[in-house]
Amino acid sequence: MSTSYTGGCACGAIRYEIKGEPAAMLDCQCRQCQRDSGTGHQSHLVFAAAEVVTKGEPSRWQSTGDGGTVKQRAFCPTCGSPVYMTFPVVPDIFIVTPASLDDPARFRPQLVSWTAAGFPWDHIDPALPAFEKMPPGP
């Protein structure tokens, strides 16, 4: 039996608790994730149909990824920390970054997506399966 994944922003104004295991843990090198993280990739824990409870009122902004997916990113209006991401057309998906977890060591990347947008200076684990864009679906 797993324990919940908990986390939030740097100042504590926004918190979440997720009951369930991630469907995927990945590093994404798409241009939008680069801009959002301020570096060469962003890491994600992707939860599907998990029980999620959030506390606090985040600010939100919407963007469109390299593949055309509309994403809504939630961040703390006080400290500016990115906290979670959702997809308006797929409401059962809830994504958090490892740095927002209370225990970031629980993140274990399984793959890398959007390597076509990656930079040579962004060193990712060469042992991970890598995909030029999104990995094929199930």
N, C-alpha and C positions, 0 to 999 in steps of 0.2 A: 504494500500500500504506500502510495507516495504522500509526501507532505505538500501543502500548498506552496505556491510560488508567491512571495510577497515582495513589495518594493514601492518605490515612489520617487519623487523629485528630491533634489539636494536639500531643500529647506523643510521638507516634511508636509507642505500644504496639500500635496496631491499624493494619495496612496492607492494601492490596488492589492487585491488578493485573488489568486487564480487557483481554482480547485481542478486539477487535471494535469496531464502530462503534455508537453509540447508535441505538436504534430511534426515539427521540424525545428532545427537550430541551424542557422546558416549565416554566412558572410555574403553581403551583396555589394558588388562594385558598380552598380548602375550610377549614372550621373546624379540623379536625385538623392540617392543615399550618400554620395560623396559630399554634396552640398549640405545635406542635413547633418552629417557627422563632422564636417570640417576636415576630413582626411580622405584616404583612398577607398574606404568601404564602410559600411555600417553592419553591425551584427544584430541578428534578430532571433527571438524565440517566438515561434508561431503557434498559437493555440487555436484549435478548431472545436467549436461547440462546447467549450469549457464553461464552468460556472465562474463568472467574474463579478467582483464587487469593487467599485471604485469609490473613493471619498475625496472631496474637494472639487473645486470647479476649475478645470483646465481651460486655457485658451486653445483655440484650434485653428489650423489652416489646412487648406486643401491643395493638393498638387496632383499632377499626372506623371506617372513613371515612364521610363523609356519604352515599355511595352504597351502603353496606353491605359494602364490601370489607374483609376482615381483613388487616391489615398487621403485619409484625413488624419493628420498628425496632431496629437494633444501634447501640450507642454505647460509648464507651470508659469502663470502670469507674474509671479513674484521673483523666482530665481532663474527662470528661463530654461530649466532642464527639460529635455524631451522625455516623455513618460511612456506614451503608448501610441499605437497607430491602428486604425480600423479602415475597412473598405466599405463605402456606402452600399455597394451592390452585393456584398457578401457579409452581412452583419454578424455571422457566427465566427468570423476570424478576429482575433485579438492578438496584437503583436507588441512585445516589449523589447527594449534593448537590455543586454546583460548588465550594463553599468547602473541601470535603475533597480536591479534586484537587490534585496537585502543580502543575499548570498550570491554574488556574481560568479563564484566558482562552479555553480551548477550548470553554467553554459558550457556546452561541448559541441562545437560546430561539426556538422555532418556533411556540408557541401558549400561550394562557392557558386554564386550566380552572377550573371552579367560580366563575365571576365572580358568580354569584347570592349567594355568601357574602362577596364582597369589600367593602371599605370605600372611601369616596371619598378618604381620605387615603393609600391605597396606590396610588401612581401606577405603572402598568404601561405598557409600550410600546403606544401606541394603534395602531400599524401591525401588531401581531400578530393573527392570527385568535383570537377569543375565544369561549368556550362557557360557557353558564350552568351546565352540569354537566360531564359527561365528553363529549369529542368523539365523534362516531359512529365505530364500528369500520370496518375495511376492507371 
